Amino acid sequence: MKYLRILLLCIPLSFVGYFLKWSSTAMFFLTCASIVPLAGYLGNATEEIAAYTGPKFGGFLNATFGNATELIISFFAIKAGLFDVVKASLAGSVLGNILLVLGCSIFLGGLKHKELKYDSQLGTFTATMLLFAVIGLSIPAVFTFKTPENLLTSKYESLSVITSVILLSIYVIGMIYSFKTNKDLYGVEHAEDIEAKWSLPFSITVLGIATVIIAIESEMLVSYIEPMTKAAGISEMFIGIILIPIVGNAAEHTTAIIMALKNKLDISIEIAVGSSLQIALFAIPVSVLVSLTFSPMSIIFKPVELFLFGASVFIANQIVKSGRSNWMEGLKLMSVYIIAAVGFFIVG
């Protein structure tokens, strides 16, 4: 986190650039760089507050606010009508967590410790839940597979809403299940053992300030997406599925890698798989329901997104069940992510 603090300088620069009307490409990347350390501070503040509230409420707090940055960016993108960007960014968060974050963690941890061992039962239930979430997200697309986009009527919007409500209900029930069985369903158990370094008032203040500035930067970021893609010749799909998820999860990615370097791959798996489950069961349904305030967004994902969803979850299940890993497996995960990123960059 301390290495990301230098990026805080981008915050005042982004405001200067906004008023001086710098180029859309420069402003897009400047706002992206501004959000990275802010997301880190938001996550740190949430964990600090969790240290004061006790394990159960702390786990709930971390699970609920774990993807706050993505939700804030999604809110402004929904408001701007950039539905493809919203769905791509949420799908990209799942892919990034499983392929990039877990891949980097295993690769770097494996280089240092040769073989990484962990409890194979630790994330099995979470990985199975993630498989259910992907199936739930795929069903609406199956029913609309041969329906042209301009013919998706209100009944398909109803399907999206009903699916979102069911997924969100499973998320809430999963939280209750976690409380009663003490099983870490959403990958936040590691936060319970953190000793508070900040006072509670200071933590709340940091949380509030970080949230407000992220909201401001996110609104600017979204406003520059369309002009930047036209000026730079980059597709909105690449922006949504690759760049925005990296921006929102950079600090969390760093934590997972540091844990793997300490030979604590269990925690890296919790972070990657648990965060992916939060996106699938919480962030995506909430985004669909929030869109009803503006213009309804469907929960129907593109075939390429669903394919990568399924492939990533299959890989996650295989890794979680094995109980041991090495740097070569991490390299394979990273390679799949890079191939997908290149595909979205070239093909769009």
C-alpha positions in Angstrom: 0.0 0.0 0.0 2.8 2.4 0.9 4.2 2.2 -2.7 0.8 3.3 -4.1 0.7 6.5 -2.0 2.7 8.3 -4.6 -0.4 8.0 -6.9 -2.2 10.3 -4.4 -0.5 13.2 -6.3 -2.7 12.3 -9.3 -5.8 13.5 -7.4 -5.0 17.2 -7.4 -3.6 16.8 -10.9 -6.9 15.3 -12.1 -8.8 18.4 -10.7 -6.4 20.7 -12.4 -6.7 18.8 -15.7 -10.5 18.9 -15.4 -10.7 22.7 -15.2 -7.9 23.2 -17.8 -9.7 20.7 -20.1 -6.7 18.4 -20.7 -7.1 15.6 -23.4 -9.6 12.9 -22.6 -7.0 10.2 -22.9 -4.7 11.9 -20.3 -7.6 12.6 -18.0 -8.9 9.0 -18.2 -5.6 7.5 -17.1 -5.1 10.3 -14.5 -8.4 9.5 -12.9 -7.6 5.8 -13.0 -4.4 6.4 -11.2 -6.2 8.6 -8.6 -8.7 5.8 -7.8 -6.0 3.1 -7.1 -4.7 4.5 -3.8 -8.1 5.7 -2.7 -9.5 2.2 -3.1 -6.6 1.0 -0.9 -7.4 3.5 1.8 -11.1 2.6 1.6 -10.2 -1.1 2.1 -7.8 -0.4 4.9 -10.4 1.8 6.7 -13.0 -0.9 6.4 -10.7 -3.5 7.9 -9.7 -1.1 10.7 -13.4 -0.5 11.6 -13.9 -4.3 11.4 -11.2 -4.8 14.0 -13.3 -2.7 16.5 -16.7 -4.3 15.7 -15.9 -7.9 16.3 -15.5 -10.9 14.0 -19.1 -11.4 12.9 -20.0 -7.8 12.1 -16.5 -7.2 10.9 -16.9 -10.0 8.4 -20.2 -8.6 7.2 -18.6 -5.1 6.9 -15.7 -6.5 4.8 -17.9 -8.6 2.6 -20.3 -5.7 1.9 -17.8 -3.0 1.3 -15.1 -5.2 -0.2 -16.1 -4.1 -3.7 -17.3 -0.6 -2.9 -15.0 1.0 -5.5 -16.4 -1.2 -8.4 -20.0 -0.4 -7.2 -19.3 3.4 -7.2 -17.8 3.2 -10.7 -20.7 1.1 -11.9 -23.2 3.5 -10.5 -21.9 6.4 -12.6 -21.5 4.2 -15.6 -25.1 3.1 -15.3 -26.2 6.7 -14.9 -24.3 7.5 -18.1 -26.0 4.5 -19.9 -22.7 2.6 -20.4 -24.3 -0.8 -19.7 -21.7 -2.8 -21.7 -18.9 -1.2 -19.7 -20.6 -1.9 -16.4 -21.2 -5.6 -17.2 -17.7 -5.9 -18.7 -16.1 -4.3 -15.6 -17.9 -6.6 -13.2 -17.1 -9.7 -15.3 -13.5 -8.5 -15.5 -13.3 -8.3 -11.8 -14.1 -12.0 -11.5 -11.6 -12.9 -14.2 -9.0 -10.6 -12.7 -9.4 -12.1 -9.3 -9.1 -15.7 -10.4 -6.7 -15.5 -13.3 -4.5 -12.5 -12.6 -4.5 -12.1 -8.8 -4.4 -15.8 -8.0 -2.0 -16.4 -10.8 0.4 -13.7 -9.7 0.1 -14.9 -6.1 0.9 -18.5 -6.9 3.7 -17.5 -9.4 5.6 -15.2 -7.1 4.9 -17.2 -4.0 6.0 -20.4 -5.8 9.3 -18.8 -6.9 10.1 -18.0 -3.3 8.9 -21.2 -1.6 9.0 -23.7 -4.5 5.8 -25.5 -3.4 2.9 -23.8 -1.7 0.6 -25.9 0.5 -2.8 -25.0 1.9 -5.9 -26.5 3.3 -7.8 -28.0 0.3 -11.1 -27.8 2.2 -10.7 -24.1 3.0 -12.2 -22.6 -0.1 -14.1 -25.6 -1.5 -17.5 -24.4 -0.4 -16.8 -20.9 -1.7 -15.7 -22.2 -5.0 -18.8 -24.4 -5.3 -20.9 -21.3 -4.5 -19.1 -19.4 -7.3 -20.0 -22.2 -9.7 -23.6 -21.8 -8.7 -23.4 -18.0 -9.2 -22.0 -18.4 -12.8 -24.8 -20.9 -13.7 -27.3 -18.4 -12.3 -25.8 -15.6 -14.4 -25.8 -17.8 -17.5 -29.4 -18.8 -17.5 -30.9 -15.5 -18.6 -28.4 -15.5 -21.6 -29.6 -19.0 -22.6 -33.2 -17.9 -22.8 -32.3 -14.8 -24.9 -29.6 -16.4 -27.1 -31.5 -16.1 -30.4 -33.3 -12.9 -29.5 -32.0 -9.8 -31.2 -30.9 -7.1 -28.7 -33.5 -4.6 -30.0 -36.3 -7.1 -29.3 -35.5 -7.6 -25.6 -38.8 -6.5 -24.2 -40.0 -5.8 -20.6 -40.4 -9.6 -19.9 -36.7 -10.0 -20.3 -36.1 -7.1 -18.0 -38.3 -8.9 -15.5 -36.1 -12.0 -15.9 -33.1 -9.9 -15.1 -34.7 -8.4 -12.0 -36.0 -11.8 -10.7 -32.6 -13.4 -11.3 -30.9 -10.5 -9.5 -33.2 -10.8 -6.5 -32.6 -14.5 -6.2 -28.8 -14.1 -6.4 -28.8 -11.3 -3.9 -31.0 -13.4 -1.6 -28.5 -16.2 -1.8 -25.8 -13.7 -0.9 -27.6 -12.6 2.3 -28.4 -16.3 3.2 -24.8 -17.0 2.7 -23.8 -14.3 5.2 -26.2 -15.8 7.8 -24.8 -19.2 7.1 -21.3 -17.9 7.7 -22.3 -16.4 11.0 -23.9 -19.6 12.3 -21.3 -22.1 11.0 -18.2 -19.8 11.4 -17.2 -20.8 7.8 -15.6 -18.0 5.8 -17.8 -17.9 2.7 -16.8 -14.5 1.3 -13.1 -14.5 1.9 -12.9 -12.1 4.8 -11.8 -14.4 7.7 -8.2 -13.1 7.4 -9.4 -9.6 8.3 -10.7 -10.7 11.7 -7.1 -11.2 13.1 -5.9 -7.7 12.1 -4.9 -5.5 15.1 -6.2 -2.0 14.8 -3.6 0.6 13.9 -6.0 3.5 13.5 -8.5 4.9 16.0 -12.2 4.3 15.2 -13.0 8.0 14.6 -10.0 8.3 12.3 -11.0 5.1 10.4 -14.5 6.3 9.9 -13.2 9.7 8.7 -10.8 8.0 6.2 -13.7 5.8 5.0 -15.9 8.8 4.4 -13.3 10.9 2.7 -12.1 8.1 0.4 -15.7 7.2 -0.6 -16.5 10.9 -1.5 -13.3 11.4 -3.5 -13.7 8.0 -5.3 -17.2 9.1 -6.2 -15.9 12.3 -7.7 -13.1 10.6 -9.6 -15.4 7.9 -10.8 -17.8 10.4 -12.3 -15.0 12.0 -14.1 -13.6 8.7 -15.2 -16.9 7.6 -16.7 -17.3 10.9 -18.5 -14.0 10.3 -20.3 -14.5 6.7 -21.4 -16.4 7.4 -24.7 -14.2 10.3 -25.9 -11.0 8.4 -24.9 -12.0 5.2 -26.7 -12.6 7.2 -29.9 -9.4 9.2 -29.6 -7.1 6.3 -28.7 -8.9 3.7 -30.8 -9.4 1.4 -27.8 -12.6 -0.6 -27.4 -15.0 0.0 -24.5 -15.0 -3.8 -24.0 -11.2 -3.7 -23.2 -11.6 -0.7 -21.0 -14.4 -2.4 -19.0 -13.1 -5.9 -18.7 -9.4 -5.2 -18.3 -8.5 -1.7 -17.2 -11.3 -0.7 -14.8 -11.2 -4.0 -12.7 -7.4 -3.5 -12.3 -7.9 0.1 -11.1 -10.6 -0.9 -8.5 -8.8 -4.0 -7.2 -5.1 -2.9 -7.3 -4.7 -2.6 -3.5 -6.5 -5.9 -2.9 -4.4 -7.6 -5.5 -1.2 -6.4 -3.7 -2.4 -7.8 -0.4 -3.1 -11.3 -2.0 0.4 -11.3 -3.5 2.1 -10.3 -0.2 0.3 -13.1 1.6 1.5 -15.6 -1.0 5.1 -14.3 -0.6 4.7 -15.0 3.2 3.6 -18.6 2.3 0.0 -17.9 3.3 -1.6 -18.9 0.0 -4.8 -19.8 2.0 -5.4 -16.1 2.5 -4.6 -15.3 -1.2 -7.2 -17.9 -2.2 -9.7 -16.4 0.2 -9.2 -12.9 -1.2 -9.4 -14.0 -4.9 -12.3 -16.5 -4.8 -14.2 -14.7 -2.0 -14.1 -11.4 -3.8 -15.2 -13.0 -7.1 -18.2 -14.5 -5.2 -19.1 -11.1 -3.8 -19.0 -9.6 -7.4 -21.2 -12.4 -8.8 -23.8 -12.6 -6.0 -23.8 -9.0 -4.7 -22.3 -6.4 -7.1 -23.9 -7.6 -10.3 -27.4 -8.0 -8.9 -27.2 -4.6 -7.0 -26.1 -2.9 -10.3 -29.1 -4.4 -12.1 -31.5 -3.2 -9.4 -29.9 0.3 -9.2 -30.3 0.6 -12.9 -34.1 0.6 -12.5 -33.7 4.1 -11.1 -32.4 5.3 -14.4 -32.8 3.0 -17.4 -33.1 -0.8 -16.8 -29.9 -2.8 -17.4 -30.2 -6.5 -18.2 -28.2 -9.2 -16.5 -27.5 -10.8 -19.9 -23.8 -11.2 -20.5 -22.1 -11.8 -23.8 -21.1 -15.3 -24.8 -17.4 -14.5 -24.5 -17.9 -13.2 -21.0 -19.8 -16.3 -20.0 -17.2 -18.6 -21.5 -14.4 -16.8 -19.5 -16.6 -16.8 -16.4 -17.1 -20.6 -16.7 -13.4 -21.3 -17.5 -12.2 -19.2 -14.6 -14.5 -20.9 -12.1 -13.5 -24.3 -13.4 -9.8 -23.4 -12.9 -10.5 -22.0 -9.4 -12.3 -25.2 -8.4 -9.4 -27.4 -9.6 -6.8 -25.2 -7.7 -8.7 -25.0 -4.5 -9.2 -28.8 -4.4 -5.6 -29.7 -5.0 -4.1 -28.5 -1.7 -0.8 -27.6 -3.2 0.5 -25.5 -6.0 3.7 -24.2 -7.6 4.9 -21.3 -9.7 4.2 -23.1 -13.0 0.4 -23.2 -12.2 0.5 -19.5 -11.5 2.2 -18.8 -14.8 -0.6 -20.8 -16.6 -3.3 -18.7 -14.9 -1.5 -15.4 -15.8 -1.0 -16.6 -19.4 -4.8 -17.3 -19.9 -5.5 -13.8 -18.6 -2.9 -12.2 -20.9 -4.4 -14.0 -23.9 -7.9 -12.8 -23.0 -6.6 -9.2 -22.5 -4.8 -9.3 -25.9 -8.0 -10.7 -27.5 -10.1 -7.9 -26.1 -7.6 -5.3 -27.1 -7.2 -6.4 -30.7 -10.7 -7.7 -31.4 -12.7 -5.6 -28.9 
